[in-house]
Structure formats: C-alpha cells, structure tokens
Amino acid sequence: MKLGLRARLALLLAAFGVLASGLTGLYAYRQARALLVQAAERDLLTTTQMFSHRLAGVFNRIGADAREAAGLQLTHEIALQPASSTELSARLADNFRAMLATNPRYLQVRLIAAGHHGLELVRVDRDGAGTVRVQGEALQEKAHYPYVFNTLQLAEGEVFLSKIGIHHEAGSHAALNQPTLHVASPVVAPDGTKLGIVVIGTDVSRIFADLRTDLPAYLKLFLANEWGDFLIHPDASQAFAFDQGRRVLMQDTFPEVAPLLRAGGAPLLAQATLGEGSDAQDVLGAFVRFRLAPDARGGHALLGIAEPLGEILQSTHVLARTTVQIVLALSAVAVLLAMLAARLVTRPLKQMTREMQRFSSERLVGDLPVQRGDEIGELARGFHQMQQNVRASMAELQASRERLADQARRDPLTGLHNRVSFIERLEYAIAGARRNRHALALLFVDLDRFKLVNDQHGHAVGDRALVHAARLMKATVREADTVSRLGGDEFVILLDSLTDERDAGRVAQALIEQFNEPIMVGDIAIRIGLSIGISMFPDDGTDVSSLMQRADEAMYHSKSGSGNRYSVFGSL
C-alpha cells in the first residue's frame, strides 16, 4: 500500500518529538492536522449528503419502474387469469427483457401472483451478458418472502423496498449470491383486489459502483443497515458478515455513530483507524442516516464516506483539481454557447474562453465583459468572482502552509531552530565546507546550574531565563551563524566559514563572558554559567553524527571541570 502524506508527516513529527525529548513536536503536528481536518469536514458532510440523495433518487427511479410495470393493462390481464394466455405472458416477458436491457443494475424482473402461494407468473433473469426467461416448472412459489407479503399489504401505486441482503433464491442466475435489494409494487384490480406484485431485483454492488465513479478514488464508502451491519465496506470481507453467522457493526468501528443508528439526527463526523499493523490508516468520515427511497415503504440505512487523513493534508492538490474541473466545465459551456449564439455573442464568449484557459494555466485574471447587462455579463461577473475566490483561497492555503512549515522548524519557547532544522543546516554547511575547503566549528553548550534555577524559582522563571539566554547567544555570534536549542538547557551553535580555527575558541570565551553577569528575570537575579564543547570540521569529524558526538564529549569534559569554560575536542 502506498504510504500517504499523513503517514509521512506523522513519521516526521514523531521523529521530531523524540529528538526534541518532549511532546512539543507531537503537539504541533496534531494542531496542524486539526486545522486541515476542520477544512475538510464541510466537504465530507456535503459529499455524504449529496451521495445519499443520489442513492435515494436511484431507488426512487427503480420504484417508479416497478410502479409503472404494475400498472400496465397487460400485467393486470395476466394477474387476473394466470393460465389464460401464453401470448400475453410472452409480451410481458419482452417488456421485462427491455427493462433489463436498458437498466444494467436490474438482475431480475418478475410478476408474482397474490394467490397460488405467490407463484411466479412471468420471470426474466439476467444471465451473463444476456437474459433468460424462466418458464414452466422452473417458476417458484414466493409467498413466504417478506417482499411478497409486505407488498401485498400496500395500496395501489405504493412501493416496497426489502432489506439489502445476499440473494440465495435457487435458480436466480446472475442474481445468485449477489447483494440484492428487491423493489416491489402491488398489482391492484379496479375493485381494490390485490392480484399480485411486480418485483425488481437490483444489483446493489452495481448501483454503488456506478455512483462511486463520481467520487475520488481515495474516498472510502460505507453502508450499514438499520442495525449497523456493514453492507458496503472497503474491505469486502467485512460486508454482509451476518450472512456468514458473524456481526461486523459500524458502531464498533465508528462508536460515534451509535446514537445516529438508534434515533437518527443530523449528519455527524467520526474518526477511526482502519486495518492493523503496517496497513493501519487513520480516516475521518461523515455519516448520515436516510431512507433508501423517500417515496417508498422501507427501512433506513446509514451511509458514510471517509477520507484518509493523509489525503486531507493534501488539500492544496484537492483545490487544484477542483479548480481545473470548474474551469473545464465553464470552458465547455462557453464553447457550446459560442456554437449556438450569433456573431455578436460569439466574440465575448471566445474572449471569456481565452481568459478561462489563461487563468487555468497561468492563474492570471484577465479582462472580461463584466460591464454587459445581459446574461453574458452575468456569466462574466460570476466567473470573475470565482477567479477572485479561488485566488484568495489559494493565497490563504499557501500562507497557512508556510506558517505550519515554520512552526515545525522552530523551538516554540525560544524561537530558535530546533534539532531537525539545525541538522539540515549543519549538513548543508558541511557540504559547503568540503567543497570550498574551509573549516567550520560546532559548539555544544550546556547551561550550568540551570536545574537549581528550576528548583528554586520554578519552571516559569526557568523558561524566561532560557529565552534570555537564547537572546544573549544570538547577540554574541555572527548573523550568518546558527544558534539552535536541542531541548532542556542544551544548545548548539554552528560557526560556518572559519578562516582561523582559533576563532571558535574566541567565540566560546565571548559567550562565557556574556554570562558572567546575572540574568535578570523580573526582580530575580539568575546566575548561570556555560559549559561548552567544540568540535572542528574536518579535524574532529566529517559528518553530522561525529561532529555532534565529539562536541558533546568536549562539553562533558568542560562540565567535569566545574563548568563555566570551554574545551576543544582536538585538545583533550
């Protein structure tokens, strides 16, 4: 499975948290992810609600087909006298074949008698790429099925939807062992007598596959029945588990949806982890409880659409794709109008088309006929407003991204570079020093007696002392040098492009002298010293690890000698 951006960012932030010896990195990651999740929540809710409306619309249309077939005069004649005419049955079978041919989602269309134990009178099944009419002894009695006796209790024109389940009726051809929903409508005589029903067996998997083509591939689709059993799940083994004697419930995976299952209510959001071990993936889902067909009798279902958090973090790419879709749609409209409009209309539409293409490729806002008072002017003003909105959204996203990137590379207390940022700068400096054949120095700085400050005055005073110490260090070194806080009372300083290796010792001594005077935190005088260890490139090390280790060793040598001094590794 391809590692998503969320997972890569999670690994990066986790490494930062470990290297920083604290929770600061983890907290920053969660805050950044939360900002992006909030931006995605509205889109997820809207997508889920629209999908549920489209799904209900599909079942309504199937119900309309069942209602229409039940109202045919031909259907009534066959239901009144089942054995009277094979010609009438053949004509109705041709109608059923036409329904299957024009509706690939239909697996089976049947006319079932109200009497004769629910005997099938006319039945056409889908079988592979074609259809087959079931006749004679192969016709079965269906009175004991809920979709039969429940439909016979309805009034003329009403529609019944069965529970979605695996189709186990013997001899069902393509429908056998497929997820199926039966949509039925009663055949009613003029005097109100129930003559039978017309029932359409629908391929639920095909319906969802057709509707899902409009959704991005990374979105995950869930559907559960009114008890929470999964009917649609990204892992096919979790769907229809009840058909195998198991219960795999949506409320177990997404506990927040339990109240929605029990009592309904407004759509809601829920988070969960799908999969286990290395395949685990965190997702955010939007869930809505809806009737499968508002115009029919039937139960409720719970629909959910989830997006991996890794994809949510790629919101800028989502925005780019959405923008392209809008531009292409408006371009198609402009081209169509140009073909149908008169010469006077063609010119401004061509102008708008050029500007749309220019905006799509270069993100430049050009001249549009916004001053026109007709429909073209309205279209131009609408597109101009869309350009402004898209540009504003992209600018806001870019600014947010830059802020988050800067926060991830800074120590939140002192504002200095953190460990990750410092190591990147050190690697870059080593490469430059190796290329230009000059020296650089790494100073590992530890504050003497800092633990005593925390113990005597508290961590709030200690934090302020750390901030003051960071300022003194930055003021002492050159602007081109890099000061970083590793964590606690440990700092590192990179002195780049040294012409004289003794300059590192002079800088270290200057730092020590800066701390000879007490640091004032409010009215509290804080006396701390510096223990400094120095490693030189290339004499003491040629890579990040060796330079850091040897500067650390030199610092501990300074510390062991009562502190407030510096040691050079090469002189130990």
C-alpha positions in Angstrom: 0.0 0.0 0.0 1.3 3.4 -1.0 2.3 5.5 2.1 0.2 8.6 2.1 1.2 12.1 3.1 -0.4 11.8 6.5 1.6 8.9 7.3 4.9 10.6 6.2 4.0 13.7 8.1 3.2 11.6 11.2 6.6 9.9 11.0 8.4 13.2 10.6 6.6 14.8 13.5 7.1 11.7 15.7 10.9 11.7 14.9 10.9 15.4 15.8 9.2 14.8 19.1 11.7 12.0 20.0 14.7 14.1 19.0 13.4 17.1 20.9 12.9 14.9 24.1 9.4 16.2 24.6 5.9 16.5 23.4 6.3 19.8 21.6 6.7 18.2 18.2 3.7 15.9 18.6 1.5 18.8 19.8 2.4 20.9 16.8 1.6 18.0 14.4 -1.8 17.5 16.0 -2.6 21.2 15.8 -1.6 21.4 12.2 -3.5 18.3 11.3 -6.6 19.5 13.2 -6.6 22.7 11.1 -6.6 20.8 7.9 -9.2 18.3 9.2 -11.5 21.2 10.0 -11.2 22.5 6.5 -12.2 19.1 5.1 -15.2 18.4 7.4 -17.7 20.6 5.5 -16.7 19.0 2.1 -17.1 15.5 3.6 -20.5 16.3 5.1 -21.7 17.8 1.8 -20.4 14.9 -0.3 -22.1 12.4 2.0 -25.5 14.2 2.0 -25.4 14.6 -1.8 -24.5 10.9 -2.2 -27.4 9.8 0.0 -29.8 12.0 -2.1 -28.5 10.5 -5.3 -28.8 7.0 -3.9 -32.3 7.6 -2.7 -33.0 9.1 -6.2 -31.8 5.9 -7.8 -34.1 3.7 -5.7 -37.0 6.1 -6.3 -36.5 5.7 -10.1 -36.4 1.9 -9.6 -39.6 2.2 -7.6 -41.2 4.2 -10.4 -40.3 1.4 -12.9 -41.9 -1.2 -10.6 -45.0 1.0 -10.2 -45.3 1.6 -13.9 -44.9 -2.1 -14.7 -47.5 -3.0 -12.1 -50.0 -0.5 -13.6 -49.8 -1.9 -17.2 -53.0 -3.3 -18.6 -51.1 -6.3 -19.8 -49.9 -7.0 -16.2 -53.5 -6.8 -14.9 -54.8 -9.2 -17.6 -52.1 -11.8 -16.8 -52.6 -11.5 -13.0 -56.4 -11.9 -13.3 -56.1 -15.0 -15.4 -52.6 -16.5 -15.0 -53.2 -19.5 -17.2 -55.3 -17.8 -19.9 -52.7 -16.8 -22.5 -49.1 -17.7 -23.1 -49.0 -14.9 -25.7 -49.8 -12.2 -23.1 -47.1 -13.7 -20.8 -44.6 -13.6 -23.7 -45.4 -10.0 -24.4 -44.9 -9.1 -20.7 -41.7 -11.1 -20.7 -40.5 -9.0 -23.7 -41.2 -5.8 -21.6 -39.2 -7.3 -18.7 -36.3 -8.1 -21.1 -36.4 -4.5 -22.3 -36.2 -3.2 -18.7 -33.2 -5.4 -18.1 -31.5 -4.4 -21.3 -31.9 -0.6 -20.5 -31.1 -0.9 -16.8 -27.8 -2.9 -16.2 -28.5 -2.5 -12.5 -31.5 -4.8 -12.7 -30.8 -8.5 -12.1 -34.4 -9.9 -12.2 -37.9 -8.7 -13.0 -40.9 -10.8 -12.0 -44.7 -10.8 -11.9 -45.8 -12.8 -8.8 -49.4 -13.8 -8.2 -51.2 -12.9 -5.0 -52.7 -16.4 -4.9 -51.2 -19.8 -5.7 -48.8 -19.4 -2.8 -47.1 -16.5 -4.5 -46.3 -18.3 -7.8 -44.1 -16.5 -10.3 -46.2 -15.9 -13.4 -43.7 -14.1 -15.6 -40.0 -14.0 -14.8 -36.9 -12.8 -16.7 -33.4 -13.1 -15.2 -30.1 -11.6 -16.2 -27.7 -14.3 -17.1 -24.2 -13.3 -18.1 -24.3 -10.8 -20.9 -27.9 -11.7 -21.8 -31.3 -12.5 -20.3 -33.2 -15.7 -19.8 -36.9 -16.2 -19.3 -37.8 -18.7 -16.6 -40.9 -20.8 -17.5 -43.0 -23.8 -16.6 -41.8 -26.0 -13.7 -38.9 -23.6 -13.0 -41.3 -20.9 -11.8 -41.3 -20.9 -8.0 -43.7 -20.0 -5.1 -42.6 -16.9 -3.2 -45.4 -16.1 -0.8 -43.2 -16.7 2.2 -40.7 -13.9 1.3 -41.2 -10.6 3.1 -41.0 -8.6 -0.1 -44.1 -10.5 -1.3 -46.4 -10.4 1.7 -45.4 -6.9 2.7 -46.0 -5.5 -0.8 -49.5 -7.2 -0.9 -50.4 -5.0 2.1 -49.8 -1.8 0.2 -52.2 0.4 -1.7 -52.2 0.8 -5.5 -49.2 2.9 -6.6 -47.2 2.3 -3.4 -43.7 0.8 -3.5 -41.9 -1.5 -1.0 -38.2 -1.9 -0.6 -36.8 -5.0 1.0 -33.8 -5.3 3.3 -30.5 -5.4 1.4 -29.1 -8.9 1.6 -27.3 -11.7 -0.2 -29.7 -13.3 -2.8 -29.9 -17.0 -2.0 -33.1 -17.9 -4.0 -32.3 -21.0 -6.0 -32.0 -20.7 -9.8 -31.6 -16.9 -9.8 -28.9 -17.0 -12.5 -26.8 -13.8 -12.3 -28.5 -12.6 -9.1 -27.5 -15.7 -7.1 -25.2 -14.9 -4.1 -25.2 -11.2 -5.1 -26.0 -8.3 -2.7 -29.6 -7.5 -3.8 -32.4 -5.1 -3.0 -36.0 -6.1 -4.1 -38.2 -3.2 -5.1 -41.9 -4.2 -5.5 -45.3 -2.6 -6.2 -48.7 -4.3 -6.0 -50.9 -5.1 -9.0 -54.4 -4.0 -7.9 -57.7 -4.6 -9.6 -60.2 -1.7 -10.1 -62.2 -3.1 -7.1 -59.2 -3.0 -4.9 -58.4 -6.7 -5.0 -54.7 -7.5 -4.8 -53.8 -9.5 -7.9 -50.1 -9.8 -7.4 -46.9 -7.8 -7.4 -44.2 -6.7 -9.8 -40.8 -7.1 -8.2 -37.4 -5.9 -9.5 -34.2 -7.4 -8.1 -31.5 -4.8 -8.2 -27.7 -5.3 -8.1 -26.7 -3.2 -5.1 -23.0 -3.6 -5.9 -23.5 -2.2 -9.4 -25.6 0.7 -8.1 -22.8 1.7 -5.7 -20.1 1.1 -8.2 -21.9 3.4 -10.8 -22.5 6.2 -8.2 -18.9 5.9 -6.8 -17.4 6.8 -10.2 -18.0 10.4 -9.4 -16.1 10.2 -6.2 -12.3 10.5 -5.9 -10.6 7.1 -5.6 -9.2 7.7 -2.2 -12.6 8.2 -0.6 -13.9 5.1 1.3 -17.6 4.2 1.1 -19.6 2.6 3.9 -23.2 1.5 4.1 -24.9 -0.2 7.1 -28.4 -1.4 7.7 -30.6 0.0 10.4 -28.9 -2.3 13.0 -25.4 -1.3 12.0 -24.4 -4.4 10.0 -22.0 -3.4 7.2 -23.4 -3.8 3.7 -20.7 -1.9 1.9 -17.1 -1.7 3.3 -13.7 -1.1 1.7 -12.7 -4.5 3.0 -15.2 -6.8 1.3 -14.7 -9.5 4.0 -16.4 -7.1 6.5 -19.6 -6.7 4.4 -22.6 -9.0 4.9 -20.9 -10.8 7.8 -24.3 -11.6 9.2 -24.8 -13.8 6.2 -22.0 -16.0 7.5 -23.1 -16.0 11.1 -20.9 -13.1 12.2 -21.7 -9.5 13.3 -19.4 -6.7 12.0 -21.1 -3.5 13.1 -20.4 0.1 12.0 -20.8 1.3 15.6 -17.9 -0.9 16.6 -15.6 0.7 14.1 -17.1 4.3 14.5 -18.5 4.4 18.0 -19.8 8.0 17.5 -22.5 6.8 15.0 -24.3 4.7 17.7 -26.8 7.5 18.6 -27.4 8.1 14.9 -28.4 4.5 14.4 -30.7 4.5 17.4 -32.6 7.8 17.0 -31.4 9.5 13.8 -30.5 13.1 13.8 -28.2 15.5 12.0 -25.2 14.1 10.0 -22.1 13.7 12.1 -18.3 13.2 11.8 -16.3 10.4 13.3 -12.7 9.2 13.2 -11.4 5.6 13.2 -8.3 3.5 12.4 -8.9 1.0 9.6 -6.6 -2.0 9.3 -3.9 -3.2 11.6 -0.1 -3.0 11.9 1.7 -1.5 8.9 -1.6 -1.3 7.0 -3.3 0.8 9.6 -4.8 4.0 8.3 -6.5 6.8 10.1 -9.6 8.2 8.4 -12.2 10.9 9.0 -15.8 10.0 8.0 -19.1 11.8 7.6 -22.2 9.8 8.3 -25.9 10.4 7.5 -29.0 8.3 8.3 -31.5 8.3 5.4 -34.4 6.4 4.0 -33.4 4.3 1.0 -36.3 5.7 -1.0 -38.4 8.6 0.5 -41.3 7.7 -1.8 -41.4 4.0 -0.8 -42.0 1.8 2.2 -38.8 0.5 3.6 -36.2 0.8 6.3 -33.4 3.3 6.9 -29.7 2.9 6.2 -26.6 4.6 7.4 -24.2 6.0 4.7 -20.7 7.0 5.4 -17.9 8.5 3.3 -14.4 8.6 4.8 -11.2 10.3 3.7 -7.7 9.2 4.8 -6.1 11.9 6.9 -3.1 11.7 4.6 -5.3 12.9 1.7 -6.8 15.7 3.9 -3.3 17.0 4.3 -3.1 17.2 0.5 -5.9 19.8 0.4 -3.9 22.0 -1.9 -3.9 19.3 -4.5 -7.7 18.8 -4.0 -8.2 22.5 -4.5 -6.2 22.4 -7.8 -8.2 19.5 -9.1 -11.5 21.2 -8.2 -10.3 24.4 -9.9 -9.5 22.6 -13.1 -12.9 20.9 -13.1 -14.6 24.3 -12.7 -12.5 25.8 -15.5 -13.1 22.9 -17.8 -16.9 23.0 -17.1 -17.1 26.7 -17.8 -15.0 26.2 -20.9 -17.4 23.6 -22.2 -20.3 25.9 -21.5 -18.5 28.7 -23.3 -17.8 26.5 -26.4 -21.4 25.3 -26.5 -22.8 28.9 -26.3 -20.3 30.0 -29.0 -21.6 27.3 -31.4 -25.3 28.4 -30.8 -25.0 32.1 -30.4 -25.0 34.8 -33.1 -21.9 36.7 -34.2 -22.3 39.4 -31.5 -22.4 36.8 -28.8 -19.6 34.7 -30.2 -16.9 37.3 -29.7 -17.3 37.9 -26.0 -17.7 34.2 -25.4 -14.4 33.5 -27.2 -12.8 36.2 -25.1 -14.1 34.5 -22.0 -12.9 31.1 -23.2 -9.4 32.5 -23.7 -9.3 34.1 -20.3 -10.6 30.9 -18.7 -7.8 28.9 -20.3 -5.3 31.6 -19.3 -6.5 31.5 -15.7 -6.3 27.7 -15.7 -2.7 27.6 -16.9 -1.2 30.9 -15.5 -3.6 31.9 -12.7 -3.8 35.4 -14.2 -7.1 37.4 -14.1 -7.7 39.0 -17.5 -10.3 41.3 -19.0 -13.8 40.0 -19.0 -17.0 41.7 -20.3 -18.3 42.3 -16.8 -19.9 45.6 -17.8 -22.5 43.9 -20.1 -26.0 44.0 -18.8 -27.2 40.7 -20.3 -26.7 37.1 -19.4 -23.2 37.1 -20.8 -22.3 39.9 -18.4 -23.8 37.8 -15.5 -21.7 34.9 -16.6 -18.6 37.0 -16.8 -19.2 38.5 -13.4 -19.8 35.1 -11.9 -16.5 33.8 -13.4 -14.7 36.9 -12.3 -16.0 36.3 -8.8 -14.9 32.7 -8.9 -11.4 33.8 -10.0 -11.2 36.1 -7.1 -12.4 33.5 -4.6 -10.0 30.8 -6.0 -7.0 33.2 -5.8 -8.0 34.2 -2.3 -8.4 30.6 -1.2 -5.0 29.6 -2.7 -3.3 32.6 -1.0 -4.8 31.6 2.3 -3.8 28.0 1.9 -0.2 29.0 1.0 0.1 31.3 3.9 -1.2 28.6 6.3 1.2 26.1 4.8 4.2 28.5 5.3 3.1 29.2 8.9 2.9 25.5 9.7 6.2 24.7 8.0 7.9 27.5 10.0 6.3 26.2 13.3 7.6 22.7 12.6 11.2 24.0 12.3 11.3 26.3 15.4 11.6 25.8 19.1 8.3 27.1 20.4 9.8 28.6 23.6 12.9 30.4 22.3 12.1 30.8 18.6 15.5 29.2 17.8 15.9 26.5 15.2 15.0 23.1 16.5 17.1 19.9 16.2 15.7 18.9 12.8 16.3 22.3 11.3 19.8 22.6 12.8 20.8 19.2 11.4 19.7 20.3 8.0 21.8 23.5 8.2 24.8 21.5 9.5 24.6 19.0 6.7 24.4 21.9 4.2 27.4 23.7 5.9 29.5 20.5 5.9 28.9 20.1 2.2 29.9 23.7 1.5 33.0 23.4 3.7 34.0 20.2 2.0 33.5 21.9 -1.4 35.3 25.1 -0.6 38.0 23.5 1.7 37.3 25.7 4.7 36.7 24.9 8.3 33.7 25.1 10.5 33.1 24.7 14.2 30.3 23.1 16.2 29.8 24.4 19.8 27.7 22.2 22.2 26.5 24.5 25.0 25.0 23.4 28.3 23.8 25.8 31.0 25.5 25.4 34.4 23.3 25.4 37.5 20.1 25.6 35.4 18.4 22.8 37.4 19.0 24.8 40.5 17.1 27.7 38.9 14.1 25.5 38.2 14.2 24.0 41.7 14.4 27.4 43.5 12.3 29.6 41.3 10.0 27.3 39.3 9.8 26.4 35.7 8.1 29.6 34.6 11.2 31.6 35.7 13.4 28.9 34.2 11.6 29.3 30.8 12.2 33.0 30.9 15.8 32.5 31.7 16.1 30.1 28.7 14.6 32.8 26.4 17.1 35.4 27.8 20.0 33.0 27.3 19.0 32.3 23.7 18.9 36.1 23.0 22.4 36.5 24.5 23.8 33.7 22.4 22.3 35.1 19.2 23.6 38.6 20.0 27.2 37.2 20.6 27.6 35.2 17.3 27.6 36.5 13.8 24.3 36.8 11.9 25.5 34.1 9.5 26.0 31.6 12.4 23.2 29.3 13.6 22.0 29.0 17.2 19.7 26.1 18.0 18.0 24.6 21.1 18.1 20.8 21.3 15.9 20.6 24.3 16.1 21.4 28.1 19.1 23.5 28.8 21.2 22.2 25.8 22.1 24.5 22.8 24.3 24.0 19.8 25.9 26.8 17.7 27.2 26.4 14.1 30.2 28.7 13.2 30.5 28.5 9.4 33.3 29.6 7.1 36.0 30.0 9.7 39.3 31.4 8.4 41.1 30.7 11.7 40.3 27.7 13.9 41.1 29.8 17.0 38.0 31.9 16.2 35.9 29.2 17.7 37.7 29.5 21.0 37.3 33.2 20.9 33.6 32.9 20.3 33.2 30.4 23.1 35.1 32.7 25.5 32.9 35.6 24.5 29.8 33.6 25.2 31.1 32.6 28.7 31.9 36.3 29.4 28.4 37.3 28.4 27.0 35.0 31.2 29.4 36.3 33.9 26.8 38.9 34.7 23.5 37.6 36.3 20.4 37.3 34.1 17.5 39.4 35.4 14.1 37.8 35.3 11.8 40.4 36.8 13.4 41.2 40.1 15.2 37.8 40.3 18.9 37.7 39.5 19.8 34.4 37.9 23.4 33.3 37.8 24.2 30.6 35.3 27.4 29.7 33.5 28.2 27.9 30.3 30.0 24.6 29.7 31.0 24.5 26.0 32.4 21.7 23.9 33.9 22.4 20.5 34.4 20.1 17.6 36.1 21.2 14.3 35.4 20.1 10.7 37.3 18.3 9.3 39.8 17.6 12.1 37.3 16.2 14.6 34.7 14.7 12.3 33.4 14.8 8.7 29.7 14.2 9.2 26.9 15.3 11.4 27.0 12.4 13.8 30.7 12.5 14.5 30.8 16.3 15.0 27.8 16.2 17.3 29.2 13.3 19.4 32.7 14.9 19.8 31.3 18.3 20.6 29.1 16.6 23.3 32.2 14.8 24.7 34.1 18.0 24.8 31.2 19.7 26.6 31.1 17.0 29.3 34.9 17.5 29.8 34.2 21.2 30.4 31.3 20.2 32.8 33.5 17.8 34.7 36.0 20.6 35.4 33.4 22.6 37.4 32.0 24.2 34.3 31.9 27.8 33.0 34.6 27.1 30.5 35.1 25.6 27.0 37.0 22.6 25.7 38.1 21.7 22.2 37.9 18.0 21.3 41.2 18.0 19.5 43.0 19.2 22.6 41.5 16.6 25.0 
